[in-house]
Amino acid sequence: MSKYSIGIDLGGMSAKAGLVSKGLLTAVKKCATRAEDPASVTAAALCGLVEEIIAETGIPRAETVVGVGSPGTIDSASGTVVRWTNFHWENVPLGKMMEERLGVRVFVTNDANAAALGEAVYGGGKGCTDSVLITLGTGVGGGIIMNGELVEGARSAGGELGHMVIKTGGILCSCGRRGCFECYSSATALIRETRKAMKKHPESAMWSGVKSESEATGLTAFAAARKGDAAAKRVVSSYVKNLGEGVVNVVNILRPETVIIGGGVSNEGENLLEPLRKFVYERIYASKEYAPLSIVKAELGNDAGIYGAAELARRKAGKK
Amino acid sequence: MSKYSIGIDLGGMSAKAGLVSKGLLTAVKKCATRAEDPASVTAAALCGLVEEIIAETGIPRAETVVGVGSPGTIDSASGTVVRWTNFHWENVPLGKMMEERLGVRVFVTNDANAAALGEAVYGGGKGCTDSVLITLGTGVGGGIIMNGELVEGARSAGGELGHMVIKTGGILCSCGRRGCFECYSSATALIRETRKAMKKHPESAMWSGVKSESEATGLTAFAAARKGDAAAKRVVSSYVKNLGEGVVNVVNILRPETVIIGGGVSNEGENLLEPLRKFVYERIYASKEYAPLSIVKAELGNDAGIYGAAELARRKAGKK
């Protein structure tokens, strides 16, 4: 039985690892990652983080397991990074490479799924059996936990919540379809609509402190809306409505107890969540009175992936 | 350990029960059901079916469990029919009522979820860990099996696949939203569009054998399209496109290995499935080459609910 579980969040600029024990993250280590490095070098760097943690904490190697949340398409059954475009990785057997070096078992999953499991168990979904994480960043990602288990789908290809069409024939998405949730609810979409509204409304408070609309961020419209700016209010209200349509869809399909909102836009907190809750609660198929539903902000920030990767490793090691 | 599992499919006109043993359905019994009967009478009738099966097959009561798939909103944890509008049922503790009479354990779930589990284990999804059943009938219903388990959501309120908006601002749905999948992909929607096209095209082959457009059914457009009728072809092609958008959404979110299409419209078989597959395979986020995906017709027809209810009872009894 493995008693100690180390989680690693692998990213395009850096990797971060830590020991998750009794719900606490300790001995956090970090290293840089580079797209130009061969996969073996990156794998070795991750193993280095694990070795540092083992050395610092003195946990017995025989009772340790490692989980990695990685970007890209992951086949978690075999621990393979099937494709990570930014790093030009194709079929990198990351789990096996690390196991050979470390002499401990290594499990790999998609970073979004790892974050969802982390939030479900240790963050916004703590105490729930069913939760969904929706991250509003460059794109819209997410992860699903139902019956207490991560729902990854065949070859871990599920959880693509952003690629659900909510407006057939709408904006062209990077996936080739038109009208995806992501085209309306990502930070990218919010910024696009903010800039459009700024062009149209030179009098808007969205211009305060910026010289060109290209300086606008995902926070611009929310900030100006708080000041009562009409154009900004329309941008926010339209954003919340589109986000709400997608959230209601996910709730009707899965009916989690908690929807956890993460990613950059979630930093707006209650400014985002309050109108979102109102929109969602009025429209879900089974009422909130029948099946309680909460909509909360992600709690673990950038550490969600470490928590989740460690949790997944602990669970998978316990099963096999 | 319960060795024998009896499944019951409760409907608004009749109830059907049978013993599911080693994947085979035997000793099928049927009785009428009436909305005007008190719930206790209906529960007693269901118990009667179970008694008949026990008497006929000689299975030991102590080793028998019963599963019921019921219409309406079900709290499967407590075996309660929370609401079944057609029968004016509110908070009927069907499971407990039957347990008291029968002296065997009774588990209750939603009929659509029961059918999804039946198809997943014994029908179109046999051998798969992850499958989704989408039924195209008066509405669009469904059920989700992931990681081999039924995904019911909080208080069994999930699986409302029909109430996923695919066209924001579109046709008004019975649920109060606009543009739900169900408004475009149910048999009802297909018939609506068929009748509209008939009115517009008096020359169409959709008129063959019918005097008024009100006689058109869900099969009318498919039949005329096979004869090469242009207006009918447009109805079918638009129906498949809308159905496809919803199916791609479900696949991107959950990535099952198999999507099982059931309900009246599924009787069109390959006439429906072939163009549907083409639409879906071209649009799903992770390619079919990466994660194989099949789209098949439901195999168990009206027996899916019995199979699934029996399977659920067998599983739940094994756990507790």
Interface residues (C-beta under 8 A of the other chain):
Chain A: T73 V82 T129 D130 I144 M146 N147 E149 V151 E152 G153 A154 R155 A157 G158 G159 E160 L161 H163 M164 V165 I166 K167 T168 C175 G176 R177 N242 E245 V248 N249 V250 N252 I253 L254 R255 P256 E257 R283 Y285 A286 Y290 A291 P292 L293
Chain B: T73 V82 T129 D130 I144 M146 N147 E149 V151 E152 G153 A154 R155 A157 G158 G159 E160 L161 H163 M164 V165 I166 K167 T168 C175 G176 R177 N242 E245 V248 N249 V250 N252 I253 L254 R255 P256 E257 R283 Y285 A286 Y290 A291 P292 L293
